[in-house]
Amino acid sequence: MSMLAALLQRGGQPAAVKPTMALRPDEKEYASFLVDVEEYHSTEVDLSSGVVGLLFAGAGTEADVEECWVPRGRQGVVVTTRRIVLGADFDFRDLITIQPNPLDFEVTLFFQGAVPIRLRGPWVPWMTVVLCWEMFGTPWPPGPSPVPQLQVPAQRGASIKTI
C-alpha cells in the first residue's frame, strides 16, 4: 500500500491486469481478489436511500435503535477504473464516503442508494489507494493520511528524503 501510494505521488499509475469479466468501453481492470463483506443495517433508518447523517435525532434513545453489521461471507471483488464489482456494480460516481482503516485491513464504503458495506482482507488497503486515486487523484481520501510519510534514502550514502 505504501509503495503504491509513493508510486502514485511520483506520477506513476496503477498497473492494469488482464480482464476477468466484461468491461465497459475505456475501462481497465486493476485486480480481482477475495474479501470478507459486511453490510450495515438499522431498524430505524433506511440507509439505502443515500441520505447519511444525523437521522437518529427523532428516533428516541440510542437503546431504541437497533443497528449492526451483518456478515455476508467471503466474496470475490473486481476493482476497475470506474467501479467495484461485488455481486452488484458499485460505480465510483455513486460513492458518498470512504472510511479507510488500513491497520485492520478494512474499508467502509457508503454508496448512494445502497446500504454501507465494509470490506476486509489483505488486499483492501491496496484497493483503497487505487479507489482514492481514481476518485480524487490522490492515494488517500481528503483529510490526514492514514500512514506516516515514507522515508527512503535518496542515494547510497546520501541523507534521507521524505516522499
GIBEL-V851551 format. One record per backbone hydrogen bond with DSSP energy under -1.0 kcal/mol. CO is the residue of the C=O (numbers start at 0). NH is the residue of the N-H. If there is no record, write none. Layout:
BEGIN
CO|NH + CO|NH
END
This chain:
BEGIN
0|4 + 1|5 + 2|6 + 3|7 + 4|8 + 5|9 + 6|11 + 7|10 + 23|26 + 27|80 + 28|16 + 30|78 + 32|76 + 34|74 + 35|119 + 36|71 + 37|117 + 38|69 + 40|67 + 44|46 + 45|48 + 46|49 + 52|54 + 55|58 + 60|63 + 65|42 + 67|40 + 69|38 + 72|36 + 74|34 + 76|32 + 77|84 + 78|29 + 78|30 + 81|91 + 82|79 + 83|89 + 84|77 + 85|87 + 87|85 + 89|83 + 90|93 + 91|94 + 93|111 + 96|109 + 98|107 + 100|103 + 100|105 + 101|104 + 104|120 + 105|100 + 106|118 + 107|98 + 108|116 + 109|95 + 109|96 + 110|113 + 115|39 + 116|108 + 117|37 + 118|106 + 119|35 + 120|123 + 122|126 + 123|127 + 124|128 + 125|129 + 126|130 + 127|131 + 128|132 + 129|133 + 130|134 + 131|135 + 132|136 + 149|162 + 151|160 + 154|157 + 158|153 + 160|151
END
